[in-house]
Amino acid sequence: MFADLPHALLVDVARKAIALEPADALAKAQLLAIERQRRLLQPVINATGVLLHTNLGRAPLPDTKHTDQLFSSTIRASNLEFDLQTGTRGSRRTHASELLAQLCGAEAALVVNNCAGALVLVLSALAQGKGVLVSRGELVEIGGGFRIPDVLESSGARLVEVGTTNRTRLADYASAMDRHGRESIALSLKVHQSNYRIQGFTEETTAAELATLGLPVVADIGSGLLDERLPWLADRSGKTPDLPWLRGEPGAKQSLASGADLIVFSGDKLLGGPQAGVIAGRRDLVEACAKHPLARALRPGGLVLNALQNTLLAYLRNDARSLPFWDMATRMVEALQRRAESIVSAVADVKCTSVAMQSVPGGGTLPDRSIDSWGISLSGNRGGALRSYVDVPIVARTASGKTFLDLRTVDPADDTVLVDAIRVALTAKPSNSEAAPEHGGDDGGE
Ligand SMILES: *Cc1c(COP(=O)(O)O)cnc(C)c1O
């Protein structure tokens, strides 16, 4: 059986097989075809327990089967830049961007490819040739080599370091501003400590305090939590579930309300949408970004804007639980345990047991937080066997000679797939060593 590949790719595989193993070319070609197939982009089951796994595409998007027909993701022609009212050219900023502004309580918003792109655009448009005040405690690498000092430099802005690693006070910003001359400073930048923590004797200056300096305040809040009060998770009586692992995460709405003039964040972290970067806040600043030539280079396509719009409509309907991210995030441990126990009894093998475990938010956010969860433990390292399961690759976690499948990140509709995949994996010989995705190995930004 050959993988379902286009003829041209099978020909490549056949040539390679004959060159490498002329004596047994057919068997070699079959192996190479499977390897080739596995390099294609495809769905996987995330059983790692990392909710926003950067290597697995961060926030999962809803299955189009379950979404509203009107907003199905298979758009052919669309009004991407067409005004249906007047029949003239429109703007790709009238759909998702307007909904975002409304949800963030912002005057205006702009969508680009990712949060890194959003920050580069903001700094290029607002601070080229000028100074930007940043606390020494926030000169960070966010992941994948995305470093704040480098981003500033590549945007043509000049970094003005303020304060110390653990303590930066308002007076430090004020004296840096005086030292360099107020006219030479474009803005102050706050970067959320999303993938690290400074503990002990620390002090940081809030956006509200920074606003008193009279400079625009830009905040990179990174993870894109729209509202700290989580209104989209409220039950009928208005009560929202307690999610202790989210405590202290800045909301877009609250950041703007408390004094930030502009915020930037990712679309595929706590927002639960597609990969995108959002710029939201004061209209004049957003317009300056939109007019910059880089905005054209960083603009997202219709597929992304459509998925983002669907995500935002779910929030506006107060139905964000229909987004896979919030669904995973709010699953009760008891329900996960029941699922684990029924999988274990269906597999009926002593090598497969039900165990408590800890999920993590991932995506380079909330580095020291974990979420109680439940899942399945298999004896032996079965990571490779699960990844090569024929129906759909399953990515699990392996540690100290065991394999763990965390059910928080698995859609319950996939439980029957897990039963079969586990049976198959348990019949294969466990591998001795391998590099499987670890909890800690996901720093988010790459
Ligand atoms: C994740 C993150 C980024 C990078 O976001 P991308 O969308 O991956 O470009 C930037 N800043 C902060 C604070 C982040 O947490």
The ligand as a Gaussian input file, in Angstrom:
#p B3LYP/6-31G(d) Opt

LIG

0 1
 C        3.596000      35.099000      22.224000
 C        4.020000      36.520000      22.410000
 C        4.488000      37.248000      21.327000
 C        4.644000      36.628000      19.951000
 O        3.410000      36.369000      19.399000
 P        3.279000      35.697000      17.930000
 O        1.831000      35.827000      17.627000
 O        3.764000      34.312000      18.063000
 O        4.121000      36.511000      17.014000
 C        4.853000      38.552000      21.539000
 N        4.767000      39.120000      22.770000
 C        4.296000      38.450000      23.849000
 C        4.239000      39.133000      25.174000
 C        3.894000      37.118000      23.704000
 O        3.438000      36.444000      24.752000

